[in-house]
Amino acid sequence: MNKKLLIVDDKREIRQLVRATLEFDGWDVFEAESGDLAIDAAARHRPDLVIMDMVMPGTIDGMEATRRIKAAPETAGCQVIMLSGSDIELRDTALEAGVTEFIQKPFSPLDLIEKIETLFGKKN
């Protein structure tokens, strides 16, 4: 059974890049363009991994969406990789919110794949 991935970013280009990077690697990919939609999508799809943008329009940013996803019993076990154009100083806050990995934008798709393989083990 394929692992489920939720990509959360307000920029369609970023979602497409991450989708193109990972969907051929056996992931079922879902997308959300805001923190509010991310919480709903996570509850509905119960992803194994969430790739979350930090700064998004709307009432809930990536940090708060991560806190809520990690606080819900049905999604508490998912891994979260935060993508951010913000300063690395926010890394500690992100880790406290439940983020597993923090990647600064612009990011390398190969770096993203490496981090995911580390989290889930390399596929044979």
PyMOL commands that set and color helices and strands:
alter all, ss='L'
color gray80, all
select helices_A, chain A and resi 12-25+35-45+62-71+88-97+109-120
alter helices_A, ss='H'
color red, helices_A
select strands_A, chain A and resi 3-8+27-32+49-53+79-84+101-104
alter strands_A, ss='S'
color yellow, strands_A
deselect
rebuild
show_as cartoon
